[in-house]
């Protein structure tokens, strides 16, 4: 349960970061690159990032399975830190690409879509941005072309507001993420059918996420802690998430330098 609640936040965090990078010159800071926003140092060519479940064997934490959510992702960068593409990868085999390339040209997102097979059902998501790169509209279809969900996202320098309507559950989920001066999520509120469901507060240490405190409408509170391992360039390559002293998951980041 806690993993799923965390993954809802994590997916929102990735989407917010992704679009924030594409809006670098228009919304956050005209002088910042994607390297700045993603906290990457050095001459980086690409990054692959994915989250793994873990097992505890005699006190030794070992990686188990790659989680499908958030989707394993590959980022490609140009020489000045701009995003050239983003690929979504198959969680069962990180080498398999399941999306076309998400292209940014002249710092403008042109098109983004992907196809994923889930339980033998082909899902297609199309995302369109307006010219200002401040509003995003997304439609998800099933294999027969029937719309299964619609979402819209509005971006400003201080918050990201996303509304998703699901055809089958009839639920409407609204997520409001409040951003700090670095474009990172300070706090987040999730509303389901107009009622507050979850409040999340993030804490950072040296600009990196160190703690997530979640409060739910049933009175339950959760606290997640993060620890990092770094490479020789000072970039983190492993992020461990724990709850009550127990490791819940480990995020692996494979960085390829030029």
N, C-alpha and C positions, 0 to 999 in steps of 0.2 A: 504493500500500500504506500509506504513512504517513498519507494523508488518511483512509482508512477506519479506521485504528487511532485516529486523533485523533477522528473522528466518533463512534466508540463512546463515548469519554469525554465528548464534547460533549453527546451525547444524554442520557447519565446525569446530567451537570451540570444540564441544563435541567430534567429531571424532578425532581431533588433540590431545585432552587431553587423550582420551581413548587409542590411540595407543602409545602416549608418555609414559603412565603408563606401557604398556607392554614392552617398550624398556628401562626401567629405567636403567638397568645395562649396556646397550650397547651404548646408545646415549647421554643421558642427564647428569646423574651423578650417578656413581656406588653406592653411599651411600644413595641415596634418595629412599623412598618408595612411594607407591601410596597415602598414607596419606599426605606426603609432597606435592605432586603435586596437590592434590585436596584440600589442606588447611584444613585437618581434624585433630582434636585433640582428645586424649582420646582413650580408648579401644573400638573401633567401630566395630560392627559386620556387619552391612549393612546400606545402604543409599538408599532411594527412592526419586527421584527428578522428578518434573513435573511442567509445566508452565500453568497458568490459565489466561483466559481473566477476565475482571472486569467490574462492573457496578458502577456508582456513584449515590447513593440514598441519596438525601438531604445532600450532602457533605460527606457521609459515603461510603468508598470504600468497595465493597463486591466481593468475588470471584464468577465467573460465570461458565464458561465451561473449562474443561481441554483441552488444545490444542493438536492436533495430531502431530504437528511438533514444536519443537523437540519431538521425541517419549519419553513418560515417561519411566524412566529407574531405574532399581534396581541394585545396586552394592553389591557384597558380598566380605568380606575381611578376610584374615587369621589373626593370632595373632600378626604378625609383619608388618602388613600394606600392604601385597601383595594382588592382586586381585584374588579371587577364581572364580568368575563368574560375568556375566552381563546378566540381563534379560530385554527384552523390554516388556512393559506393554500396555494393551489396554487403550487408553485415555478415553473411555466411562465407564470403570470400572477398576480402578487402581489395583484391586486384580487379574485381569485376565492376565495371561502370554501369550504373542503371539510369543515368540521366544524360541528356545532351549537355553541351557546354553552356554555362551561364556567362554570357559575354558582356563585358563592359568596354565601351569604346568612348574615348574622350570623357571618361568619368561619368558616362551615362549608361544605365542599365537598358539594354535593348530588348531582351526577351529571356524568359526563364520558364521551363516546363520540364516535367519528367514523367516517366511511366514506371510503375512499380507493380509487380505481381504479388498480391496478398490473397492467400487461400484460393489460388487459381482465378482470381478476379483482377482484371487489369484496371488500375486507377490512373487517371490522367489529371494533372493539375496544371492550369494555365494561370500565369500571373502577369498582369498588365500594369504598367506604371504610367501616370500622366507626365506631361512635359516637365513639371516642376519637381518631380521625384519626391513629392511629399505625400502622395496618396497611392495606395496599392489596392488593387481589386483582384481577388483570387476566386476561381471556380473549380471545383473538383467534380469529375464525372466518373461513373462506373463504366464497365466494359461496353454496355449497350448504349452509352451516350447520355444516360439520365443524370442530371445534376444531383449530387449527393450532399454537397455543402457549398456555401458561399462565404467569403470573408472579405472584410475591408479594413485597411489599416491607414491611420493618419499619423504623420510624423511632424514633430516640431523640435526645436532645440532642447526642450525640457521634458517631453514625454512622448511615448508611443502608445497609441490607442487602437486595439484590434477587436473587431466584432466578428464572430463566427456563428452562422446559423446552420444546423444540421437537419437534413430532410427527414431522417428516420426517427431521431429522438425528439424532434421538434424543439430542442433546447437552443437557446441563444447564449453564447458565452462571450463576455466582454472582458478584455484584459487591458489594464492601464499600467504601463511601466513608466516610472519617473526616473529621469536620467540626471546624472551628475555632470559636472563641467567637462569630464573626460569622455562623455558619451556612454558611460556604463550605467547599469540599472542600480539605483539606490534602493528603490522599493517598488512593489508590484501589488496590484489588487486584481482579484478575479471575481467577476460577477456572473452568476448563472441565472438567467431569466429575471434579471434586474435585482437579484438579492446577492449581497456580499457573501462569497464562499470562502475565499482565502486571502490573507494578507501576508506578504513576504517582505522581509527587510534584509538587505545585504550589507556585510561589512567587508572592508578591503584593507590589506596591508601591503604597502608599497605598490599600490594600484591593482593588486591581484586579489581576487575573491578569496576571503578567508573564512567567512561564516555566512550561512543562510538561516534566518529565524522565521519559521512559518507558524501562523496562527489560523486555525480553521473555525468555521462557524459552529462546530460541535464542541468547541472549547479546547480541543486538542492543540498542543504546541509541540513543535519539533525544532531541533537545532542540528544543523549539519556543519561539520568542520572540514577544511581543506588544507592539505599539505602538498608541497611541490618538490620535484627533483629537476635539476637543471643540467644543461649541457655546457660545454666549454665556452660557448658564446653568451651564456647567461640567459638563454631561453628555456622556459620550462618544457620538459618532455614527458612528464608524468604527474598527474594530479590525482591525489587520493582523497576520496570523500568518505567520512566516517560519521557515525551516529552512536552516541553513548559508548564511545571507545571501540566500536566495531566498524571495520571497513565495509562499506556498502558497495562501492564501485571504484574503478580506477580508469581515468581518461588517459589515453596514450596519444602523444603527438609526435609524429615522425617528420622531422624538418630536413629538407634537402637544400644544401647551400650550393651556390655556383662555384 
